[in-house]
Amino acid sequence: MGFIDVIKERAKADKKTIILPESMDSRIYEAAEKILKEDIANIIIIGSPEEVAEHGKGYDITGATIIDPATYEKTQEYIDLFVELRKSKGLTEEEARKIALTDYTYYGCLMIKAGHADGMVSGACHSTANTLRPCLQIIKTKPGVKLVSAFFLMVVPNCEFGENGTFVFADCGLEQNPDPEKLAAIAASSAESFELLVQKDAKVAMLSHSTMGSAKHDDVTKVVEATRIAKETYPNLTVDGELQLDAAIVPSVAASKAPNSPVAGQANVLVFPDLDAGNIGYKLVQRLAKAEAYGPVTQGIAKPVNDLSRGCSADDIVGVVAITAVQAQAQQ
């Protein structure tokens, strides 16, 4: 059984209610049909009857809950909640109503905040910023979490590295150029996410173009400092760095470059020094190694709201919904 099949089985065991707010994209209906057929999650689609009729034509979404913000009985409750949450920012009821009725991602976040859904998946036709801004404003971060970051769950076929080819890559979606403190926090969150989803011990490599002092540069110093902070702040975390990618995952290279490292040669969580490296890295592996790439999955939000690549397929959406459901199970 493949990784995503295991995630689906876990999602089925304790079904959660997941919102799909992008009723203007036919891939959502294709994914919803598969999710409902496989009984992975309860699905809410937010949209007008016209949007659902136009874009959902030909798909069987029997069993999905369709909510039209313009007519739904709880819309006023959500608008009142929105005003209360953002009153310090000067949000008026008129402004809140306009946003809630026209931006379904905000509406979905309000439903989650009100306790009427467990999570949301968006981003098929919206930017990452448009997907995550509402949840940061409304749902906010988990207690004790320093920042929200994003990772990709990578499943590489016929790969002996990582956890049988399964890795977490972070941050590939949010933090452009994290400082050492943020990089350490990303490492801790990513390890927690790996252990939740893969159910194996995380071994975290702080990646660089240098291994254990082989190069000198401010960029290397940042990763060295992040590793120090991670070890001090999260003493139960198995983390090491700085490590080049080959030293992190290939045992023979690790034996030569970092023989005393508890992580080198066996890393399954790869923390990239910045967003450029992370984004390029995951796309290289996805395209050249034909890996499955699920994400960007967010970590650190009080309830799971996950982004999609705008180039995603319906199967990608199904996978991210299953992951979101498992995250929701852990946050009960």
C-alpha beads as a LAMMPS data file, in Angstrom:
LAMMPS data file: protein, C-alpha beads

332 atoms
331 bonds

1 atom types
1 bond types

-500.0 500.0 xlo xhi
-500.0 500.0 ylo yhi
-500.0 500.0 zlo zhi

Masses

1 110.0

Atoms # bond

1 1 1 0.000 0.000 0.000
2 1 1 1.419 3.374 -1.043
3 1 1 1.888 6.306 1.297
4 1 1 -1.164 8.274 0.193
5 1 1 -3.300 5.110 0.416
6 1 1 -2.297 4.762 4.057
7 1 1 -3.210 8.423 4.652
8 1 1 -6.608 7.838 3.031
9 1 1 -7.263 4.839 5.284
10 1 1 -6.393 6.924 8.345
11 1 1 -8.705 9.692 7.136
12 1 1 -11.557 7.208 6.669
13 1 1 -11.156 5.868 10.215
14 1 1 -12.285 9.174 11.762
15 1 1 -13.961 11.213 9.047
16 1 1 -13.574 14.980 9.154
17 1 1 -15.418 17.764 7.361
18 1 1 -13.226 19.555 4.834
19 1 1 -14.185 22.701 2.900
20 1 1 -13.446 23.170 -0.795
21 1 1 -14.137 26.866 -1.492
22 1 1 -13.123 26.988 -5.167
23 1 1 -16.490 26.191 -6.748
24 1 1 -15.360 27.933 -9.938
25 1 1 -12.877 25.170 -10.872
26 1 1 -13.959 21.847 -12.389
27 1 1 -11.020 20.013 -10.771
28 1 1 -12.686 20.575 -7.397
29 1 1 -15.757 18.617 -8.482
30 1 1 -13.672 15.842 -9.988
31 1 1 -11.774 15.584 -6.690
32 1 1 -14.958 15.805 -4.610
33 1 1 -16.484 12.941 -6.582
34 1 1 -13.455 10.755 -5.807
35 1 1 -13.332 11.784 -2.128
36 1 1 -16.998 10.975 -1.635
37 1 1 -16.763 7.696 -3.552
38 1 1 -13.783 6.609 -1.434
39 1 1 -15.455 7.938 1.752
40 1 1 -12.321 9.861 2.768
41 1 1 -14.014 12.945 4.242
42 1 1 -17.231 14.888 4.456
43 1 1 -17.102 17.661 1.859
44 1 1 -18.482 21.196 1.878
45 1 1 -18.353 23.123 -1.408
46 1 1 -18.950 26.867 -1.129
47 1 1 -20.602 28.408 -4.157
48 1 1 -23.712 29.765 -5.788
49 1 1 -26.139 27.411 -7.545
50 1 1 -24.998 28.906 -10.858
51 1 1 -21.314 28.226 -10.152
52 1 1 -22.003 24.674 -9.053
53 1 1 -24.197 23.987 -12.091
54 1 1 -21.669 25.429 -14.549
55 1 1 -18.420 23.983 -13.219
56 1 1 -19.725 20.796 -11.618
57 1 1 -21.557 19.561 -14.682
58 1 1 -20.920 15.901 -15.325
59 1 1 -19.603 15.065 -11.850
60 1 1 -21.494 13.101 -9.205
61 1 1 -21.096 15.006 -5.947
62 1 1 -24.065 13.403 -4.233
63 1 1 -23.356 13.584 -0.515
64 1 1 -21.463 16.872 -0.641
65 1 1 -22.904 19.846 1.240
66 1 1 -23.292 22.878 -1.017
67 1 1 -23.372 26.212 0.799
68 1 1 -24.299 29.470 -0.929
69 1 1 -23.117 32.355 1.279
70 1 1 -25.817 34.617 -0.161
71 1 1 -28.622 32.450 1.218
72 1 1 -27.139 30.265 3.964
73 1 1 -28.853 30.634 7.329
74 1 1 -25.622 31.018 9.294
75 1 1 -24.063 33.728 7.099
76 1 1 -25.008 36.526 9.493
77 1 1 -23.439 34.562 12.354
78 1 1 -20.191 34.356 10.377
79 1 1 -20.281 38.061 9.509
80 1 1 -20.753 38.953 13.191
81 1 1 -17.838 36.680 14.093
82 1 1 -15.686 38.318 11.406
83 1 1 -16.422 41.804 12.762
84 1 1 -15.618 40.687 16.310
85 1 1 -12.318 39.121 15.276
86 1 1 -11.202 42.132 13.219
87 1 1 -12.736 45.013 15.151
88 1 1 -9.294 46.139 16.322
89 1 1 -8.444 46.602 12.639
90 1 1 -11.554 48.706 12.080
91 1 1 -13.534 46.155 10.048
92 1 1 -17.141 47.269 9.646
93 1 1 -20.146 44.993 9.180
94 1 1 -20.605 46.286 5.638
95 1 1 -16.995 45.465 4.757
96 1 1 -17.216 42.072 6.468
97 1 1 -20.367 41.207 4.542
98 1 1 -18.809 42.169 1.216
99 1 1 -15.702 40.060 1.868
100 1 1 -17.643 37.056 3.169
101 1 1 -20.014 37.000 0.217
102 1 1 -17.359 37.423 -2.466
103 1 1 -14.267 35.670 -1.077
104 1 1 -15.167 32.082 -0.301
105 1 1 -11.805 31.414 1.347
106 1 1 -12.650 33.947 4.048
107 1 1 -16.094 32.392 4.362
108 1 1 -14.564 28.934 4.781
109 1 1 -12.190 30.165 7.480
110 1 1 -15.137 31.688 9.344
111 1 1 -16.962 28.351 9.182
112 1 1 -13.904 26.623 10.649
113 1 1 -13.502 29.258 13.354
114 1 1 -17.171 28.807 14.282
115 1 1 -16.584 25.061 14.668
116 1 1 -18.696 24.033 11.676
117 1 1 -15.865 22.385 9.714
118 1 1 -12.496 20.826 10.513
119 1 1 -10.251 22.106 7.724
120 1 1 -10.007 23.557 4.247
121 1 1 -8.106 22.992 1.011
122 1 1 -7.742 25.817 -1.510
123 1 1 -5.257 27.188 -4.048
124 1 1 -6.200 25.421 -7.277
125 1 1 -7.036 28.815 -8.754
126 1 1 -5.878 31.170 -5.987
127 1 1 -2.415 32.289 -4.955
128 1 1 -0.802 31.076 -1.755
129 1 1 -1.256 34.548 -0.265
130 1 1 -4.968 34.559 -1.069
131 1 1 -5.320 31.124 0.495
132 1 1 -3.344 31.740 3.674
133 1 1 -4.077 35.393 4.490
134 1 1 -7.654 34.668 5.606
135 1 1 -6.640 31.799 7.873
136 1 1 -3.900 33.848 9.539
137 1 1 -6.408 36.636 10.189
138 1 1 -9.259 34.428 11.355
139 1 1 -8.036 31.013 12.556
140 1 1 -4.583 32.192 13.693
141 1 1 -1.602 30.125 14.862
142 1 1 -1.533 27.154 17.218
143 1 1 -0.641 28.024 20.828
144 1 1 3.105 27.970 21.354
145 1 1 3.936 28.018 17.637
146 1 1 6.315 30.763 16.568
147 1 1 5.412 30.938 12.901
148 1 1 3.372 29.347 10.159
149 1 1 5.411 27.564 7.508
150 1 1 4.745 25.193 4.632
151 1 1 6.139 21.877 3.475
152 1 1 5.762 19.384 0.683
153 1 1 5.308 15.716 1.401
154 1 1 7.443 14.074 -1.274
155 1 1 7.035 10.421 -2.248
156 1 1 9.841 9.368 -4.595
157 1 1 9.349 6.090 -6.504
158 1 1 12.028 3.391 -6.369
159 1 1 14.082 5.400 -3.877
160 1 1 16.156 3.901 -1.073
161 1 1 16.766 7.236 0.632
162 1 1 14.712 8.954 3.312
163 1 1 11.900 6.817 4.698
164 1 1 11.607 4.452 1.727
165 1 1 11.564 7.466 -0.574
166 1 1 9.255 9.580 1.590
167 1 1 10.447 13.008 2.732
168 1 1 9.239 16.302 4.103
169 1 1 10.753 19.302 2.262
170 1 1 10.456 22.680 4.029
171 1 1 9.900 25.554 3.687
172 1 1 8.825 25.420 0.052
173 1 1 5.865 27.769 0.150
174 1 1 5.903 30.629 2.650
175 1 1 9.043 31.939 4.360
176 1 1 11.169 33.723 1.750
177 1 1 14.420 34.074 3.670
178 1 1 14.029 32.813 7.239
179 1 1 16.504 33.958 9.873
180 1 1 18.155 31.338 12.127
181 1 1 15.346 31.438 14.714
182 1 1 12.685 30.910 12.051
183 1 1 14.725 28.190 10.356
184 1 1 14.971 26.349 13.688
185 1 1 11.201 26.688 14.191
186 1 1 10.583 25.342 10.676
187 1 1 12.784 22.348 11.515
188 1 1 10.766 21.567 14.656
189 1 1 7.377 21.942 12.949
190 1 1 8.508 19.873 9.971
191 1 1 9.690 17.038 12.215
192 1 1 6.327 17.041 13.981
193 1 1 4.509 16.970 10.639
194 1 1 6.665 14.126 9.352
195 1 1 6.011 12.019 12.434
196 1 1 2.263 12.702 12.272
197 1 1 1.917 11.803 8.602
198 1 1 4.600 9.160 8.069
199 1 1 4.484 7.698 11.594
200 1 1 8.256 7.263 11.720
201 1 1 10.958 9.106 13.654
202 1 1 12.062 12.319 11.978
203 1 1 15.722 12.927 11.173
204 1 1 16.185 16.552 10.203
205 1 1 18.955 17.855 7.955
206 1 1 19.626 21.592 7.835
207 1 1 20.733 21.935 4.224
208 1 1 23.474 24.161 2.836
209 1 1 26.071 24.212 0.076
210 1 1 28.537 23.374 2.859
211 1 1 28.996 20.316 5.067
212 1 1 30.388 20.816 8.559
213 1 1 32.485 23.853 7.741
214 1 1 33.629 22.915 4.238
215 1 1 32.705 26.419 3.018
216 1 1 32.639 29.835 4.662
217 1 1 29.869 32.309 3.870
218 1 1 27.175 34.280 5.675
219 1 1 24.585 31.901 4.190
220 1 1 26.421 28.969 5.752
221 1 1 26.674 30.770 9.086
222 1 1 22.899 31.216 9.090
223 1 1 22.343 27.462 8.806
224 1 1 24.995 26.703 11.451
225 1 1 23.291 29.121 13.840
226 1 1 19.842 27.695 13.037
227 1 1 21.126 24.200 13.833
228 1 1 22.509 25.389 17.175
229 1 1 19.202 27.050 18.083
230 1 1 17.210 23.994 17.043
231 1 1 19.327 21.686 19.203
232 1 1 19.059 23.996 22.229
233 1 1 15.391 24.921 21.867
234 1 1 14.088 21.505 20.858
235 1 1 16.277 19.007 22.751
236 1 1 14.204 16.003 21.666
237 1 1 14.665 16.856 17.999
238 1 1 17.085 14.717 15.971
239 1 1 18.675 17.437 13.856
240 1 1 22.086 18.220 12.416
241 1 1 23.749 20.600 10.001
242 1 1 25.015 22.219 8.073
243 1 1 24.802 19.421 5.501
244 1 1 24.966 19.261 1.739
245 1 1 22.112 17.308 0.189
246 1 1 24.228 14.266 -0.684
247 1 1 25.717 14.135 2.796
248 1 1 22.231 14.358 4.263
249 1 1 20.703 11.392 2.435
250 1 1 23.462 9.156 0.965
251 1 1 25.137 6.912 3.578
252 1 1 28.428 6.531 1.693
253 1 1 28.812 10.301 1.285
254 1 1 27.819 10.860 4.905
255 1 1 30.495 8.430 6.062
256 1 1 33.098 10.558 4.307
257 1 1 31.798 14.090 4.938
258 1 1 30.039 13.815 8.320
259 1 1 30.968 10.505 9.974
260 1 1 29.854 11.522 13.471
261 1 1 26.486 12.986 12.540
262 1 1 23.292 11.377 13.950
263 1 1 21.416 12.517 10.834
264 1 1 23.806 12.427 7.863
265 1 1 23.053 9.663 5.405
266 1 1 19.590 8.994 6.822
267 1 1 17.734 12.320 6.762
268 1 1 14.025 12.228 5.952
269 1 1 13.192 15.868 6.729
270 1 1 15.076 18.366 4.564
271 1 1 15.060 21.984 5.726
272 1 1 16.165 24.334 2.957
273 1 1 17.946 27.604 3.749
274 1 1 15.427 29.772 1.866
275 1 1 12.290 29.632 -0.240
276 1 1 14.163 29.728 -3.555
277 1 1 16.122 26.589 -2.694
278 1 1 13.080 24.794 -1.295
279 1 1 10.768 25.592 -4.195
280 1 1 13.389 24.703 -6.828
281 1 1 14.315 21.553 -4.928
282 1 1 10.837 20.096 -4.657
283 1 1 10.009 20.846 -8.293
284 1 1 13.229 19.225 -9.485
285 1 1 12.425 16.055 -7.571
286 1 1 8.791 16.122 -8.673
287 1 1 9.571 16.525 -12.362
288 1 1 12.849 14.628 -12.805
289 1 1 12.238 11.782 -10.356
290 1 1 8.487 11.681 -11.106
291 1 1 7.786 12.053 -7.399
292 1 1 4.368 12.603 -5.887
293 1 1 4.379 16.091 -4.305
294 1 1 1.613 16.914 -1.828
295 1 1 1.405 20.516 -0.731
296 1 1 2.278 23.105 0.121
297 1 1 0.885 21.762 3.390
298 1 1 0.802 24.350 6.134
299 1 1 1.965 23.780 9.685
300 1 1 1.432 25.963 12.727
301 1 1 -2.192 27.035 12.125
302 1 1 -4.754 26.297 14.853
303 1 1 -6.863 24.333 12.335
304 1 1 -5.524 22.872 9.091
305 1 1 -5.857 25.040 5.986
306 1 1 -3.789 23.770 3.096
307 1 1 -2.696 25.246 -0.182
308 1 1 -2.553 23.646 -3.613
309 1 1 -0.268 24.232 -6.545
310 1 1 -2.256 25.952 -9.273
311 1 1 -1.016 23.218 -11.602
312 1 1 -2.532 20.509 -9.402
313 1 1 -4.585 17.585 -10.658
314 1 1 -7.801 16.269 -9.121
315 1 1 -5.794 13.402 -7.608
316 1 1 -3.458 15.935 -5.980
317 1 1 -6.487 17.608 -4.394
318 1 1 -7.747 14.249 -3.112
319 1 1 -4.359 13.589 -1.523
320 1 1 -4.174 16.992 0.163
321 1 1 -7.735 16.605 1.473
322 1 1 -6.739 13.265 3.036
323 1 1 -3.644 14.861 4.600
324 1 1 -5.766 17.760 5.900
325 1 1 -8.193 15.297 7.472
326 1 1 -5.361 13.482 9.280
327 1 1 -4.012 16.840 10.517
328 1 1 -7.513 17.653 11.792
329 1 1 -7.662 14.355 13.656
330 1 1 -4.456 15.313 15.489
331 1 1 -5.860 18.732 16.463
332 1 1 -9.058 17.505 18.105

Bonds

1 1 1 2
2 1 2 3
3 1 3 4
4 1 4 5
5 1 5 6
6 1 6 7
7 1 7 8
8 1 8 9
9 1 9 10
10 1 10 11
11 1 11 12
12 1 12 13
13 1 13 14
14 1 14 15
15 1 15 16
16 1 16 17
17 1 17 18
18 1 18 19
19 1 19 20
20 1 20 21
21 1 21 22
22 1 22 23
23 1 23 24
24 1 24 25
25 1 25 26
26 1 26 27
27 1 27 28
28 1 28 29
29 1 29 30
30 1 30 31
31 1 31 32
32 1 32 33
33 1 33 34
34 1 34 35
35 1 35 36
36 1 36 37
37 1 37 38
38 1 38 39
39 1 39 40
40 1 40 41
41 1 41 42
42 1 42 43
43 1 43 44
44 1 44 45
45 1 45 46
46 1 46 47
47 1 47 48
48 1 48 49
49 1 49 50
50 1 50 51
51 1 51 52
52 1 52 53
53 1 53 54
54 1 54 55
55 1 55 56
56 1 56 57
57 1 57 58
58 1 58 59
59 1 59 60
60 1 60 61
61 1 61 62
62 1 62 63
63 1 63 64
64 1 64 65
65 1 65 66
66 1 66 67
67 1 67 68
68 1 68 69
69 1 69 70
70 1 70 71
71 1 71 72
72 1 72 73
73 1 73 74
74 1 74 75
75 1 75 76
76 1 76 77
77 1 77 78
78 1 78 79
79 1 79 80
80 1 80 81
81 1 81 82
82 1 82 83
83 1 83 84
84 1 84 85
85 1 85 86
86 1 86 87
87 1 87 88
88 1 88 89
89 1 89 90
90 1 90 91
91 1 91 92
92 1 92 93
93 1 93 94
94 1 94 95
95 1 95 96
96 1 96 97
97 1 97 98
98 1 98 99
99 1 99 100
100 1 100 101
101 1 101 102
102 1 102 103
103 1 103 104
104 1 104 105
105 1 105 106
106 1 106 107
107 1 107 108
108 1 108 109
109 1 109 110
110 1 110 111
111 1 111 112
112 1 112 113
113 1 113 114
114 1 114 115
115 1 115 116
116 1 116 117
117 1 117 118
118 1 118 119
119 1 119 120
120 1 120 121
121 1 121 122
122 1 122 123
123 1 123 124
124 1 124 125
125 1 125 126
126 1 126 127
127 1 127 128
128 1 128 129
129 1 129 130
130 1 130 131
131 1 131 132
132 1 132 133
133 1 133 134
134 1 134 135
135 1 135 136
136 1 136 137
137 1 137 138
138 1 138 139
139 1 139 140
140 1 140 141
141 1 141 142
142 1 142 143
143 1 143 144
144 1 144 145
145 1 145 146
146 1 146 147
147 1 147 148
148 1 148 149
149 1 149 150
150 1 150 151
151 1 151 152
152 1 152 153
153 1 153 154
154 1 154 155
155 1 155 156
156 1 156 157
157 1 157 158
158 1 158 159
159 1 159 160
160 1 160 161
161 1 161 162
162 1 162 163
163 1 163 164
164 1 164 165
165 1 165 166
166 1 166 167
167 1 167 168
168 1 168 169
169 1 169 170
170 1 170 171
171 1 171 172
172 1 172 173
173 1 173 174
174 1 174 175
175 1 175 176
176 1 176 177
177 1 177 178
178 1 178 179
179 1 179 180
180 1 180 181
181 1 181 182
182 1 182 183
183 1 183 184
184 1 184 185
185 1 185 186
186 1 186 187
187 1 187 188
188 1 188 189
189 1 189 190
190 1 190 191
191 1 191 192
192 1 192 193
193 1 193 194
194 1 194 195
195 1 195 196
196 1 196 197
197 1 197 198
198 1 198 199
199 1 199 200
200 1 200 201
201 1 201 202
202 1 202 203
203 1 203 204
204 1 204 205
205 1 205 206
206 1 206 207
207 1 207 208
208 1 208 209
209 1 209 210
210 1 210 211
211 1 211 212
212 1 212 213
213 1 213 214
214 1 214 215
215 1 215 216
216 1 216 217
217 1 217 218
218 1 218 219
219 1 219 220
220 1 220 221
221 1 221 222
222 1 222 223
223 1 223 224
224 1 224 225
225 1 225 226
226 1 226 227
227 1 227 228
228 1 228 229
229 1 229 230
230 1 230 231
231 1 231 232
232 1 232 233
233 1 233 234
234 1 234 235
235 1 235 236
236 1 236 237
237 1 237 238
238 1 238 239
239 1 239 240
240 1 240 241
241 1 241 242
242 1 242 243
243 1 243 244
244 1 244 245
245 1 245 246
246 1 246 247
247 1 247 248
248 1 248 249
249 1 249 250
250 1 250 251
251 1 251 252
252 1 252 253
253 1 253 254
254 1 254 255
255 1 255 256
256 1 256 257
257 1 257 258
258 1 258 259
259 1 259 260
260 1 260 261
261 1 261 262
262 1 262 263
263 1 263 264
264 1 264 265
265 1 265 266
266 1 266 267
267 1 267 268
268 1 268 269
269 1 269 270
270 1 270 271
271 1 271 272
272 1 272 273
273 1 273 274
274 1 274 275
275 1 275 276
276 1 276 277
277 1 277 278
278 1 278 279
279 1 279 280
280 1 280 281
281 1 281 282
282 1 282 283
283 1 283 284
284 1 284 285
285 1 285 286
286 1 286 287
287 1 287 288
288 1 288 289
289 1 289 290
290 1 290 291
291 1 291 292
292 1 292 293
293 1 293 294
294 1 294 295
295 1 295 296
296 1 296 297
297 1 297 298
298 1 298 299
299 1 299 300
300 1 300 301
301 1 301 302
302 1 302 303
303 1 303 304
304 1 304 305
305 1 305 306
306 1 306 307
307 1 307 308
308 1 308 309
309 1 309 310
310 1 310 311
311 1 311 312
312 1 312 313
313 1 313 314
314 1 314 315
315 1 315 316
316 1 316 317
317 1 317 318
318 1 318 319
319 1 319 320
320 1 320 321
321 1 321 322
322 1 322 323
323 1 323 324
324 1 324 325
325 1 325 326
326 1 326 327
327 1 327 328
328 1 328 329
329 1 329 330
330 1 330 331
331 1 331 332
